[in-house]
Amino acid sequence: MRIFYILAWPMFVYAVNGILDARGLYYALPWVDMPMHFLGGASIGLAGIGFLSLFKQRGFVNEPPFLLQAFFIISFVGLAAVSWELWEFSMDIVFARHLQTDLFDTMVDMFLGLLGGLAAVLVWLAVLSISRRIR
């Protein structure tokens, strides 16, 4: 059940993406693509934070330094961003979907995903900092 909660935000963003795609809103409102990639990266960043917390709770890892934790989360987001773009590329090749307009679009999509993941890490750092002050 914990995995469901960890993946809740990425599943939500994926569902919104499916609705936008099915309704043709990415073509009607092309600007929607950019915030969706940012939100996708942020949601994967939150999932990375959740998995890291689960790994610590189950004793798979100790308490690594914050920078190492941030590196894990950003790497997790980067893997997801690259995987997403490869999925879009395969849909373009197999089904002629034209999800990727050009290389610039692909690079911006991956950058925005990583930026969203970085935002999640920075929010997480702020929450950790505040929670430590309260204790």
N, C-alpha and C positions, 0 to 999 in steps of 0.2 A: 504494500500500500504506500510505503514511503516513496517508492519510485514514481508512482502516479503524481504525488505532490511535487516532486522534483521536476517532472516533465510537464506540469500543468501549464506553465506560461508558454513553452515552445509549442505545445499542442494547441493552445488557444491561438497563437500567432499563425500557426499552420492552417487552422480552420478558417481564420479570417482571410488568409491568402487564397484558400480554395474558393471561398465565397466571392472574393473580388475577381478571381480568374473566371469562375463559372458565369458571372454576370457581365463579363467583358469590361469591367471597370478599369483594368490596367490600360486598356486601349482608349477608353473614354476620358480617363483622368491619369495621364502618364506620370504626373508628379507623385502619385500614391506609391509608386515603386520605391522611391528613396526612403520615406519613413518606414516602410515595411521592412526593408533590409536592415535599417537601424534597430527597429523593434525586434527583428529576428535575432540579431546579434546580442541585444540586451537580454532577450529571453534565454538564449543559449548560455550567456554569461551567468544568469541566475541559476540555470540548471548545473553549470559547472561548480558554482558555489555550493549548491545542494549536494552534489556528488562528493565534493571535497569534505563537506561536513559529515556525510554518511561514512566515507572512508575513515575519517578520524574517529567517529563514534564506534565503528566496528573494529578499530585497532589495526587497520591496514596500513595507516601512516600515523606518525606522531605529529606534533605541531611544528610543521616546517616554517621557516621564516616567511614573513608576509610576501616578500618579492617572489619567492619560489611559488607560493600559492597563486599570486597574481599571474605569474608566467604560465602555470598550469591552466588557469581559467582562460587566458587570452589564447593559448594554444588550442584549447578545446573549441573556442569560438572560431578560430582560424580554420580548424579542420572541418567544422560544420559549414563555414562559408565556402570553402573550396568544394566540399561535397555537394552543396546546393548548386553551385555554378556548374559542376560536372553533370548534375542531374538535368539542369536546364539545357546544357549543350547536347546531352543524349536525346532529350525530347525534341530539340531542333533537328537533329540528324534523323531520328527514327520516324517522327510524326510531322516534321516540317512545321513546328509550332511557332517559330520565330520569337522565342522567349528572350534571346540575347540579340540585341540589335547590332552591337559591334564590340570591339575589344575595350573601348573606353567605358561603355556601359557595364561590362563585366568587372572591370577594375574598380569602378565607383561602387558597384554593389558589394564587392568584397571589402573595400575600405569602410563603407558604412556599417557593414556587419561587425568589423573589428572595432569601429568607433562605438557602436552600441555595446559591445562586450566590455570595452574600456570604461564606458559610463557605468555599467553594472558593477565593475570592480571598484570604481571611485565611490559609488553610493555605498557599497559594502564596507569600504574602508571608513567612510564617515559614520556608518552605523556602529562599526566596531569601536571607533574612537569615542563615540558618545556613550556606548554601553560600558566602556572601561571607566569613563569619568563618573558614571552613576554609581558604580560599585564602590 
